[in-house]
Amino acid sequence: MARAILVREIVEIPGNVTVDIRGKKVKVKGPLGEIEKDFSHVHNILISKEDNTIIVETYLADKRTRAVVRTVASKIKNMIDGVLKGYRYKMRVIYAHFPMEVKVDEKKGIVTIKNFLGRRDAITARIMPGAKVRVQGKKDIIVEGIDLDAVAQTAANIHLAAKLRGKERLSPHGREGGPGVLDGIYVYEKTSMK
C-alpha cells in the first residue's frame, strides 16, 4: 500500500478567536469562553500555526494516520465553533404509563431520573465537565456548552441511563422484538447556542 509523502489539513482561524499552540496542546479563546485540549496521545503528527490558520500534518502516512490527521483537525474546528456559537442538544422525556421525573444536581454533577418504568430506585447520569444541563417543563432537557465532546457525552450518558436492559427489552406480551417499550430520553435536536 502506498504511503502519502505529506498529509496536511488546514483549519481557518476567525478574527475574533485566538489560538495558542504549545507542542500538541491547543488552547482556543473566543467570545463564549476558552477550551484547551491535549493531543499528545496522538503520535507522528505536527500541529502548528501560520498567520490565520492551524496546520495539522504528518509525513509518510498510511491510511490510518491520514484519518487521525483529519480527526485532529476536525476536533480543533469544533473547538473554534464552540467558542463562537456553542452547542445545544435538546432531549425529550418519553413515557407511556409511568411519568418520569428528572432533576439536575450541579454540585454533584449528576442528573437523577426517578420512576423510569415504575422503578423505585433512582437512576443517575454523569454530567461531563464543561456541559450544563437544565430541565424545561416536565419533558424537555437541554444540554449545552462550548465543548462538543462534553455536551455530546453528557447527552449520551442521560440517554443510556434511561435505556431498557435485560428483561425490560421484552415487549408488553413477554416476547422479544415488536414495538416493545419506547420509554426513555432521546435527543431530538442539535443546534448552536447562538
C-alpha positions as CSV (number, residue, x, y, z in Angstrom):
1,M,0.0,0.0,0.0
2,A,1.4,3.4,-1.0
3,R,2.2,5.9,1.7
4,A,1.4,9.6,1.2
5,I,4.6,11.7,1.5
6,L,2.8,14.7,3.2
7,V,-0.7,14.7,4.6
8,R,-1.9,18.2,5.6
9,E,-5.2,19.6,7.0
10,I,-5.7,23.4,7.3
11,V,-8.2,25.0,9.7
12,E,-9.0,28.7,9.3
13,I,-9.0,30.9,12.4
14,P,-11.7,33.6,12.5
15,G,-10.8,37.1,13.5
16,N,-12.4,37.1,17.0
17,V,-10.8,33.8,18.0
18,T,-7.2,33.4,19.4
19,V,-5.4,30.1,19.3
20,D,-2.3,29.2,21.4
21,I,-0.4,26.1,20.5
22,R,2.3,24.6,22.7
23,G,3.6,21.3,21.4
24,K,0.4,19.3,21.0
25,K,-1.6,21.3,23.4
26,V,-4.2,23.6,21.7
27,K,-6.0,26.4,23.6
28,V,-8.8,28.3,21.8
29,K,-10.3,31.5,23.2
30,G,-13.4,33.2,21.8
31,P,-16.5,35.2,22.8
32,L,-18.2,32.4,24.7
33,G,-15.1,31.1,26.6
34,E,-12.0,29.0,26.4
35,I,-11.3,25.4,25.6
36,E,-8.0,23.5,25.9
37,K,-7.3,20.1,24.6
38,D,-4.1,18.0,24.7
39,F,-3.3,15.9,21.6
40,S,0.0,14.5,23.0
41,H,-1.5,11.0,22.9
42,V,-1.5,11.2,19.1
43,H,1.9,10.2,17.7
44,N,3.5,11.2,14.4
45,I,1.6,14.5,13.8
46,L,2.7,18.1,13.9
47,I,0.3,20.9,14.9
48,S,1.5,24.5,14.0
49,K,0.0,27.9,13.5
50,E,0.8,30.2,10.5
51,D,-0.9,33.5,10.2
52,N,-4.7,32.9,10.5
53,T,-4.5,29.1,10.0
54,I,-3.8,26.0,12.0
55,I,-1.9,23.3,10.2
56,V,-2.1,19.6,11.2
57,E,0.3,17.5,9.2
58,T,2.3,14.3,9.1
59,Y,4.8,12.6,6.8
60,L,4.9,9.2,5.3
61,A,1.3,8.4,6.4
62,D,-0.6,5.3,5.9
63,K,-4.4,5.2,5.7
64,R,-4.9,5.2,9.5
65,T,-2.6,8.1,10.1
66,R,-4.3,10.1,7.4
67,A,-7.6,9.5,9.2
68,V,-6.0,10.6,12.5
69,V,-4.8,13.9,10.9
70,R,-8.4,14.6,9.7
71,T,-9.8,13.8,13.1
72,V,-7.4,16.1,15.0
73,A,-8.2,18.9,12.5
74,S,-11.9,18.3,12.9
75,K,-11.6,18.5,16.7
76,I,-9.8,21.8,16.5
77,K,-12.5,23.1,14.1
78,N,-15.2,22.0,16.7
79,M,-13.3,23.9,19.4
80,I,-13.3,27.1,17.3
81,D,-17.1,26.6,16.5
82,G,-17.7,26.0,20.2
83,V,-16.2,29.3,21.4
84,L,-18.0,31.1,18.6
85,K,-21.5,29.6,18.7
86,G,-21.6,26.8,21.4
87,Y,-23.5,23.6,21.2
88,R,-27.0,22.7,22.4
89,Y,-28.6,19.3,22.4
90,K,-32.4,19.1,23.1
91,M,-33.7,15.9,24.6
92,R,-37.2,14.7,25.2
93,V,-38.5,12.5,28.0
94,I,-40.8,9.9,26.6
95,Y,-43.1,7.6,28.7
96,A,-46.3,5.8,28.3
97,H,-47.6,4.9,31.8
98,F,-45.1,5.9,34.4
99,P,-44.3,9.6,34.4
100,M,-40.5,10.1,34.8
101,E,-39.1,12.9,37.0
102,V,-35.8,14.4,36.0
103,K,-33.7,16.6,38.4
104,V,-30.3,18.2,37.9
105,D,-27.7,18.4,40.8
106,E,-25.0,20.7,39.6
107,K,-22.9,20.4,42.7
108,K,-22.6,16.6,42.4
109,G,-22.5,16.8,38.6
110,I,-25.4,14.3,38.0
111,V,-28.8,14.1,36.5
112,T,-31.3,12.0,38.5
113,I,-34.1,10.1,36.8
114,K,-36.9,8.8,39.0
115,N,-39.8,6.5,38.2
116,F,-38.3,5.1,35.0
117,L,-40.8,2.2,34.1
118,G,-42.1,2.4,37.7
119,R,-38.8,1.7,39.4
120,R,-38.5,2.7,43.0
121,D,-34.7,3.3,42.8
122,A,-33.4,6.5,41.1
123,I,-31.0,6.3,38.1
124,T,-28.2,8.7,37.8
125,A,-26.2,10.0,34.8
126,R,-22.9,11.9,34.9
127,I,-22.6,15.5,33.7
128,M,-19.3,15.9,32.0
129,P,-17.1,18.9,33.0
130,G,-17.8,21.8,30.5
131,A,-21.5,20.9,30.0
132,K,-24.6,22.4,31.6
133,V,-27.9,20.6,31.9
134,R,-31.3,22.2,32.7
135,V,-34.8,20.8,32.6
136,Q,-37.6,22.8,30.8
137,G,-41.1,21.9,31.9
138,K,-41.5,18.2,32.6
139,K,-40.5,16.7,29.3
140,D,-37.5,18.7,27.9
141,I,-33.9,18.5,28.9
142,I,-31.4,21.0,27.5
143,V,-27.7,20.1,27.4
144,E,-25.3,22.9,26.3
145,G,-21.8,24.1,26.4
146,I,-18.8,25.2,24.3
147,D,-17.1,21.8,24.3
148,L,-18.8,19.5,21.8
149,D,-17.2,16.4,23.3
150,A,-18.6,17.2,26.8
151,V,-22.1,18.1,25.5
152,A,-22.4,15.0,23.3
153,Q,-21.1,12.7,26.1
154,T,-23.4,14.2,28.7
155,A,-26.4,13.7,26.3
156,A,-25.3,10.1,25.7
157,N,-24.9,9.4,29.5
158,I,-28.5,10.6,30.0
159,H,-29.8,8.6,27.1
160,L,-28.0,5.4,28.3
161,A,-29.1,5.8,31.9
162,A,-32.8,5.6,30.8
163,K,-32.3,2.7,28.4
164,L,-34.0,-0.6,28.5
165,R,-31.8,-3.6,29.6
166,G,-32.4,-7.3,30.0
167,K,-36.0,-8.3,30.7
168,E,-37.1,-4.7,30.2
169,R,-36.5,-5.1,26.5
170,L,-39.3,-7.6,26.2
171,S,-42.4,-6.4,24.5
172,P,-45.6,-6.0,26.7
173,H,-46.6,-9.5,25.7
174,G,-43.4,-11.0,27.0
175,R,-41.8,-11.7,23.6
176,E,-38.6,-10.1,22.3
177,G,-38.9,-7.7,19.4
178,G,-42.1,-6.0,18.2
179,P,-42.9,-2.4,19.2
180,G,-42.0,-3.1,22.8
181,V,-41.5,-0.3,25.3
182,L,-40.4,3.1,24.0
183,D,-39.9,4.8,27.3
184,G,-36.6,6.7,27.6
185,I,-34.9,10.0,27.0
186,Y,-33.9,10.8,23.4
187,V,-32.0,13.6,21.6
188,Y,-34.4,15.3,19.1
189,E,-32.5,18.4,18.0
190,K,-28.8,19.5,17.8
191,T,-28.3,23.3,17.4
192,S,-25.9,26.0,18.4
193,M,-26.4,28.2,21.5
194,K,-26.4,31.4,19.4
